[in-house]
C-alpha cells in the first residue's frame, strides 16, 4: 500500500473518531482503515476518554489489546452506540461492499446492533455502482460449499472459493468465503435477497441501507462527511 493511501486511511479514521463521545459503547471494524480508527481511539482513551469496544474479528481484538483499547463482548453489551469500519466499495446511496478481510458476518452483526454505523474510506473506494472494482464475498458453511458455488455459477457470479495457500481460507466463524465477480450491479437488493435465501449461505458482503455516515479522505487533502439524507454525487 502506498504511503499516500495509508495517510488517507488515517485521515478518514481520525475524523470518524472525532464522532466518539465519553461513555460510548463502540463496534470496532476490521481491515487496514478500521485499524487506524482503533489506534486513534486508543490514543483518545490514553488521554482520558472512557469508551469500550466490541471487536469484529480476532485480528482487531489482538490490535486493540496491543494498543490499549478497552474491550467488551456482545454478551455484556448487546446494544452499541457507534460502529466504525472500513469498506471495499461505497456507492452514492451509501450502500457498501465489505468483506475483503473476511470479517463480513461479525461486521454486519455489529453494524446491525449499532445506533450509528460510520464508514471510513479513502476516495479510491467510491464507485457509481457496487461490484465495479471489488469482488463480492459470500460466507458459506463448508458443508454446503460445492452446492452454493454451483448455484452462484449458475447466476453468472463467477464464484471462487478463497484460499490460503492450498487450504480453504476460513473465517473466524469457521466458514468458507466465496468471492464473486459480479461486475457493476443494477439491482444489489435483488441479489442480496437471492443470496440470503440460498441454504448454506450465512451472509454476504452487501451492506445496504446500513451506513449512517461515510467519512471520505480525498487525494486532494479534503476529508468529507456524507449522510444518507444528503446523498453525495460521485
Ligand atoms: C473486512 O472484512 C472488510 O470488510 C474491510 O472493512 C474492508 O475490506 C476494508 O478494508 P481496508 O480498510 O483494509 O481496505
Boltz pocket constraint, residues with backbone or C-beta under 6 A from the ligand:
constraints:
  - pocket:
      binder: B
      contacts: [[A, 29], [A, 30], [A, 31], [A, 32], [A, 33], [A, 34], [A, 85], [A, 86], [A, 87], [A, 88], [A, 97], [A, 98], [A, 99], [A, 100], [A, 101], [A, 102], [A, 103], [A, 104], [A, 107], [A, 120]]
      max_distance: 6.0
